[in-house]
Amino acid sequence: MRVQDVPTAETSPAPSPAKPRRIRYDLGVLAVYLLGALGLTMRLWADLDNRVLASFPPDQYLFEFFLSHSARVLTHLENPLFTHILNAPDGVNVMANTATFAITLPLVPVTLAFGPHVGFAAMVTLAPFLTAFGWYLLFSRKLVSSRFAAAVGGAFCGFAPGIVAQDNVHPNLAMHFVVPFIVWQLLRLRDGARVWTTGLLLGALVVYQFFINEEILLLTALGCLGFTGIWALYNRAEAQRVIKRFVGGLVVAGVFAFALLAYPMWFQFFGPQHYHGFGDFVHLFGADVYSFTAFPTHSLGGSPDSVLLANNVVEETTFFGWPLVVMALVWAAMLWRRTEVKAATITAAVFTVGSLGSHLHIGGVLTKIPAPWYLVSHLPLLDSVIASRLTLAIIPWFGMLIALVLARLLREEPGARMRMFGLAGVAVALIPLIPTPLAATVRPPVPPFVSSGEWRSYVDADHSLVMLPVPYASVGIAAVQWAAAAKAEFAITGGYFLVPNPDTPDGQGMFGPPLRPTSKMFYRLATDGRTTVITEQDRVNARVDLRYWRAAVVVLSPQEKRAAQYKEMMVDLLGVEPQMKGGVWLWDVRELTR
C-alpha cells in the first residue's frame, strides 16, 4: 500500500501542474525558506567581524576551527582525520569530534576568501534552509498533492524548535537535509525501484550524512527501522511482496557505505586519541517532563524562563508548546486509519519516552526515578547519545501531520465554518513557535599579533603557542578562535575538544586535555580566583611543561578578565618580564624549550 494509494481526499489524484509552473513554485518555496533562515541568523550577519552567537561561543569557535582545518587539509594535503594544531603536541582525533566534513569541505572557498567566521554563518543559515527544502520535496512528491501543505510541513521540519535550538551553535545537528532523501530512497525500494541503483544512492546518502553528523544518522536509522517494522505489521501482505527487494537494496547500501566508511570509523573508535562514550555525564541530559508543552526561548511564545526546563538553550529540543502537542494528538486521531500515520505515531511515542533520559527530570529537577532509557544507555553507540536529542527524530512526524491535515482542509469540502476552525487550529499550534532571531554577543577581537601574521617570527611548524590561561575546555577558549582566524597555521596547547580521560579505565571522553601542573594553576585562577604561592618546584614544573608543549611563545591578552594576575604568576614562574607585541604580552621561551 503506497502512501498515495490510501483512499483519502487529500491525496486523491489531481492534475499535475506543468513542469515550468512546478519549478517556479519550488523556487518560490526555496526563496521563502532562505529568507526565513536569514531572518533567524540576522543578528550574526549584521556584524560578522564583531559578533558571535551568544548561547555558547566556545562551540562556534570550535566549528570555525574545523572550517579552517578543512581548508588546511586541502591546501596542505594533510590527513583530515587528525590534527596537531589543537592540543599540541598530542593532537586531536578529528573524527571523534564531529568535524562535519560534508559541510566544511564544500565551504572551503568561503573560508579561504572571507574567513571561518563567515563560513560558520553560512553553516547556521544553510542548516534550517536546506532541511526545510528537503522535507518539502519529499512531502510534495510522496505525501500530498497540495504544494502549499507540503511547504508548511517542510517549513516546520526546517524551523522546528529543536532545529532552531541546535542551530544556535550546532549546525551539524540542525542540518537534516539528507534525512528526507534517505527516507525517499527507502520508499523507492518499497515501490519497485531498481535494487542496485537505489541501493548505491542510499549508501552514498548514508556516507554523506555520516560526515555531517553521526548522531543524526543513528537517530535516522533507528527511526526508519521502527517505522518500517510497525508499517510491516499493519501491511503483512505487501511487506512479504517487497521484503526481498527491500532487503537487497539495504544490503547494497550497507556494503557500499561500509566500504567507504570502514577506515574513518576505525580511526574514530580505535585511532590515536579515541575515547569510549561519556560515562555518567550523559545521564544529566534528558527531556524534562514539563518541557514538551513549553515554548522554546527563541520563538514568539517563548520567554527567558523557558530554559529552566533544559540544560541550556541549545538543548531545547523538546519544547513544542502545548497547542501543537494537543493539536498533533487530535490530528493523529483524525488520520489514524492511515497506516503511515499509525507507524509514525507509534515510533514518535517510543522516541519521546526515550528522550526522558536515564532518570526523570521534573520541573527542572533531576530525580532518582529511573526512566526506560537507562536500560539501553550503556550500550555501544547509545552511550554517546544525548537522550533529549531523540526528539529531533519526531520532528518529521509533526511535519507529516501538518501537511496531511492542511491538504485535507484545502481539498475537501467540509464547509466554510469547519475549514475555518481547522485552519485556526493549525495557526494556533504553529504561530507561537515561529522562531525569533538567534541572540548574538560581542566577539573578542583577534590581536594584531595573530591577524597581522607577526606570530610567524616566533612560532614554526615544530613549536606551539601557549596562551594564558592555558586553554582547557571553555577556559582560555580565545586560543581556538585565534588558531581558526589564522587558518590553522600555528599549533596551540590545550583547547576545547573531546579526548580520552586517562583517569577512567575505559578512556571515556572528556572536554579538554588532562591538566598538567602549570595549566592546573592557571585553571584554578581562571575558575575561582585562587592564586598559588609559587615554589621552586612550580618553576621547575613550568619549564618541564613548556618543553613538553614545545612552546615557542607564551602570550597573554590584556583583555583577559584576570590578565594582571596571570601576568604576575607567569613572571614569577619564569623570572622574566614579558614584552608587548602586537597587542599581547609575550614571553619568548624558545631558549627554554630547546
Residue pairs with C-beta under 8 A, 6 or more apart in sequence:
1 235
1 238
1 339
2 190
2 191
3 11
3 142
3 143
3 187
3 340
4 11
4 142
6 338
6 339
6 340
8 338
8 408
9 408
9 411
9 412
10 144
10 145
10 146
10 149
10 404
10 407
10 408
10 410
10 411
10 412
11 143
11 144
11 145
11 407
12 145
12 411
13 145
14 145
14 411
16 22
17 25
17 147
22 147
25 147
26 136
26 137
26 140
29 133
29 136
29 147
29 151
29 154
30 133
32 151
32 155
33 128
33 129
33 132
33 133
33 136
33 154
33 155
33 158
34 129
36 128
36 129
36 132
36 155
36 158
36 159
36 435
37 125
37 126
37 127
37 128
37 129
37 158
38 45
38 125
39 437
40 125
40 128
40 159
40 164
40 167
40 435
40 437
40 438
41 121
41 124
41 125
41 167
41 437
41 438
42 437
43 51
43 437
43 438
43 439
43 440
44 51
44 52
44 53
44 121
44 124
44 438
44 440
45 121
45 125
46 440
48 117
48 118
48 121
49 117
49 443
50 442
50 443
50 445
51 440
51 441
51 442
51 443
52 60
52 61
52 117
52 440
52 441
52 442
52 443
53 60
53 124
53 168
53 169
53 438
53 439
53 440
53 441
54 438
54 439
54 440
54 441
55 168
55 169
55 312
55 313
55 314
55 438
55 439
56 168
56 169
56 312
56 314
56 474
57 169
57 441
57 443
57 477
58 473
58 474
58 477
58 480
58 496
59 169
59 170
59 314
60 120
60 169
61 477
61 478
61 480
61 481
61 484
61 496
62 97
62 480
62 496
62 497
63 100
63 120
63 123
63 169
63 171
63 172
64 116
64 117
64 119
64 120
64 480
64 481
64 484
64 485
65 85
65 86
65 116
65 480
65 483
65 484
65 488
66 94
66 97
66 99
66 100
66 104
67 104
67 107
67 108
67 111
67 116
67 119
67 120
67 123
67 484
68 111
68 116
68 483
68 484
68 485
68 486
68 487
68 488
69 80
69 83
69 85
69 94
69 99
69 104
69 488
70 80
70 99
70 101
70 104
70 105
70 107
70 108
70 111
71 108
71 111
71 112
71 116
71 487
71 488
72 78
72 85
72 487
72 488
72 489
73 79
73 80
73 105
74 105
74 108
75 112
80 94
80 99
80 101
81 93
81 94
81 95
81 264
81 267
81 268
81 271
82 91
82 92
82 93
82 94
82 95
82 267
82 271
82 272
82 273
83 91
83 92
83 94
83 488
84 91
84 491
85 483
85 488
85 490
85 491
85 492
86 92
86 480
86 483
86 491
86 492
86 494
86 495
86 497
87 273
87 493
87 494
87 495
87 497
87 499
87 513
88 464
88 491
88 492
88 493
88 549
88 550
89 464
89 491
89 548
89 549
89 550
90 273
90 499
90 513
91 272
91 273
92 273
92 495
92 497
92 499
93 267
93 268
93 271
93 272
93 273
93 274
93 275
93 499
95 264
95 267
95 268
95 271
96 268
96 269
96 273
96 274
96 275
96 498
96 509
97 497
97 498
98 172
98 213
98 214
100 123
100 171
100 172
100 211
100 212
100 213
101 211
102 208
102 209
102 210
102 211
102 212
103 123
103 126
103 171
103 172
103 175
103 212
104 111
104 119
104 123
107 119
107 122
107 123
110 118
110 119
110 122
111 118
111 119
111 487
112 487
115 485
116 484
116 485
116 487
117 443
117 484
117 485
120 171
123 171
123 175
124 167
124 168
124 171
124 174
124 438
126 171
126 175
127 163
127 167
127 171
127 174
127 175
127 176
127 177
128 158
128 159
128 163
128 164
128 167
128 174
129 158
130 158
130 175
130 177
131 157
131 158
131 163
131 174
131 175
131 176
131 177
131 179
132 154
132 155
132 157
132 158
132 159
133 154
133 158
133 177
134 154
134 158
134 176
134 177
134 178
134 179
134 180
134 181
135 153
135 154
135 157
135 158
135 176
135 180
135 396
135 399
136 150
136 151
136 153
136 154
136 155
137 154
137 180
138 180
138 181
138 183
138 184
139 149
139 150
139 153
139 154
139 399
139 400
139 403
140 147
140 150
140 151
140 154
141 184
142 184
142 187
143 150
143 153
143 400
143 403
143 404
144 150
144 153
144 403
144 404
144 406
144 407
145 407
145 411
146 403
146 406
146 407
146 410
146 411
148 406
148 410
149 402
149 403
149 404
149 405
149 406
149 407
149 410
150 403
150 407
152 402
152 403
152 406
152 426
152 430
153 399
153 400
153 402
153 403
153 406
154 399
154 403
156 395
156 398
156 399
156 402
156 430
156 433
157 163
157 176
157 180
157 395
157 396
157 398
157 399
158 176
159 434
159 435
160 395
160 398
160 399
160 433
161 296
161 299
161 316
161 317
161 318
161 319
161 320
161 321
161 433
161 435
162 316
162 317
162 318
162 319
162 389
162 391
162 392
162 395
163 174
163 176
163 392
163 395
164 174
164 296
164 298
164 299
164 435
164 438
165 296
165 297
165 298
165 313
165 314
165 315
165 316
165 317
165 319
166 173
166 174
166 314
166 317
166 389
166 392
167 174
167 438
168 298
168 313
168 314
168 438
169 314
170 314
172 212
172 213
172 216
173 213
173 215
173 216
173 389
173 392
175 212
175 213
175 216
176 216
176 392
176 395
178 205
178 208
178 209
178 212
179 209
179 216
179 220
179 396
180 396
181 205
182 202
182 205
182 206
182 209
182 220
182 224
183 224
183 396
185 193
185 198
185 201
185 202
185 205
185 249
185 253
186 202
186 224
186 228
186 246
188 198
189 195
189 198
189 199
189 202
189 242
189 245
189 246
189 249
189 250
190 242
190 246
192 242
192 245
193 249
195 245
195 248
195 249
195 252
196 252
198 249
199 248
199 249
199 250
199 251
199 252
199 253
199 256
200 252
200 253
200 256
202 249
202 250
202 252
202 253
203 252
203 253
203 254
203 255
203 256
203 257
203 260
204 256
204 257
206 217
206 253
206 257
207 256
207 257
207 260
207 261
209 216
209 217
209 220
210 217
210 257
210 261
210 264
215 384
215 385
215 386
215 389
216 392
218 381
218 385
219 351
219 385
219 389
219 390
219 392
219 393
220 393
222 351
222 393
223 347
223 351
223 393
223 396
226 343
226 346
226 347
226 350
226 351
227 343
227 344
227 347
228 343
230 342
230 343
230 346
230 347
231 239
231 339
231 340
231 343
232 239
232 243
234 339
234 342
234 343
235 339
267 274
268 274
269 276
273 499
273 500
274 500
274 507
275 498
275 499
275 500
275 501
275 507
275 508
275 509
275 510
276 383
276 500
276 506
276 507
276 508
276 509
277 380
277 383
277 384
277 506
277 508
277 509
278 383
278 384
278 508
278 509
279 504
279 508
279 509
282 358
282 377
282 383
282 384
282 385
282 386
282 387
283 357
283 358
283 359
283 377
284 311
284 366
285 311
285 315
285 357
285 386
285 387
285 388
285 389
286 355
286 356
286 357
286 358
286 359
286 360
286 361
286 366
286 371
286 373
286 387
286 388
287 317
287 318
287 352
287 355
287 356
287 357
287 361
287 387
287 388
287 390
287 391
288 309
288 310
288 318
288 361
288 362
288 363
288 364
289 356
289 360
289 361
289 362
289 363
290 309
290 362
290 363
291 309
291 310
291 316
291 318
291 319
291 361
292 318
292 319
292 320
292 325
292 352
293 320
293 321
293 322
293 325
294 306
294 309
294 319
294 321
294 322
295 301
295 302
295 303
295 306
295 319
295 321
295 432
295 433
296 302
296 306
296 316
296 319
296 321
296 433
296 435
297 303
297 304
297 306
297 307
297 313
297 316
297 319
298 313
298 435
298 436
298 437
298 438
298 439
299 319
299 321
299 432
299 433
299 434
299 435
299 436
300 431
300 432
300 433
300 434
300 436
301 321
301 432
301 433
302 319
302 436
306 313
306 316
306 319
307 313
307 316
308 364
309 319
309 361
309 363
309 364
310 316
310 318
310 319
310 388
311 388
315 386
315 388
315 389
317 355
317 388
317 389
317 391
317 392
318 355
318 388
318 391
320 328
320 398
320 433
321 429
321 432
321 433
323 428
323 429
323 432
324 398
324 429
324 430
324 433
326 429
327 425
327 426
327 428
327 429
328 397
328 398
328 401
328 429
330 425
331 401
331 402
331 404
331 405
332 341
332 345
332 401
334 405
335 341
335 401
335 404
335 405
336 342
336 345
338 404
340 400
341 400
341 401
341 404
344 396
344 397
344 400
345 397
347 394
347 397
348 393
348 394
348 397
351 390
351 391
351 393
351 394
352 390
352 391
352 394
353 371
353 372
353 373
354 372
354 373
354 376
354 387
354 390
355 373
355 387
355 388
355 389
355 390
355 391
356 371
356 372
356 373
356 387
357 371
357 373
357 374
357 377
357 387
357 388
358 370
358 371
358 373
358 374
358 377
358 387
359 366
359 367
359 368
359 369
359 370
359 371
359 374
360 366
360 367
360 369
360 370
360 371
361 367
362 369
373 387
376 382
377 383
377 385
377 387
384 509
402 426
402 430
405 422
405 426
406 423
406 426
409 419
409 422
409 423
409 426
414 422
443 481
444 478
444 481
444 557
444 559
445 559
446 481
446 482
446 485
447 482
447 557
447 582
447 583
447 584
448 454
448 582
448 583
449 455
449 555
449 581
449 582
449 583
449 584
449 586
450 482
450 485
450 486
450 582
451 485
452 582
453 486
454 581
454 582
455 465
455 486
455 490
455 553
455 582
458 465
458 552
458 553
458 586
458 588
458 590
459 465
459 490
459 491
459 552
459 553
460 552
462 550
463 491
463 550
463 551
463 552
463 590
463 593
464 490
464 491
464 492
464 493
464 549
464 550
464 551
464 552
465 479
465 482
465 490
465 491
465 492
465 493
465 551
465 552
465 553
465 555
466 492
466 493
466 546
466 549
466 551
466 553
466 554
466 555
466 589
467 476
467 478
467 479
467 482
467 492
467 493
467 554
467 555
467 556
467 557
468 476
468 522
468 554
468 555
468 556
468 560
468 566
468 567
468 570
469 475
469 476
469 519
469 522
469 523
469 525
469 526
469 560
469 562
469 566
470 476
470 493
470 494
470 516
470 518
470 519
470 522
470 523
471 477
471 479
471 480
471 492
471 493
471 494
471 495
471 496
471 512
472 494
472 512
472 513
472 515
472 519
472 523
473 496
473 511
473 512
474 496
474 511
475 512
475 523
475 526
475 527
476 494
476 522
476 526
477 495
477 496
478 557
478 560
479 492
479 493
479 494
479 495
480 492
480 495
480 496
482 492
483 490
483 491
483 492
483 495
493 519
493 549
493 551
494 512
494 513
494 519
495 512
495 513
496 511
496 512
497 511
497 512
498 509
498 510
498 511
499 509
499 510
499 512
499 513
499 514
500 507
500 508
500 509
500 510
501 507
501 508
501 509
501 510
501 514
502 514
503 514
515 523
516 541
516 545
516 548
517 538
517 541
517 542
517 544
517 545
518 538
518 541
518 542
518 545
518 546
518 573
519 545
521 532
521 538
521 569
522 566
522 569
524 530
524 532
525 531
525 532
525 562
525 565
525 566
525 569
526 561
526 562
529 562
531 565
531 569
532 538
532 569
534 569
534 572
534 573
538 573
539 572
539 573
539 574
539 575
542 573
542 574
543 592
546 554
546 589
546 592
546 593
547 592
547 593
549 593
550 593
551 589
551 592
551 593
552 588
552 589
552 590
552 593
553 586
553 587
553 588
553 589
553 590
554 570
554 574
554 578
554 586
554 587
554 589
555 584
555 585
555 586
555 587
556 563
556 566
556 567
556 570
556 578
556 584
556 585
556 586
557 563
557 583
557 584
557 585
558 583
558 584
558 585
560 566
563 585
567 578
567 585
570 578
570 587
571 577
571 578
574 587
574 589
574 592
576 587
578 585
578 586
578 587
579 585
579 586
579 587
579 588
580 586
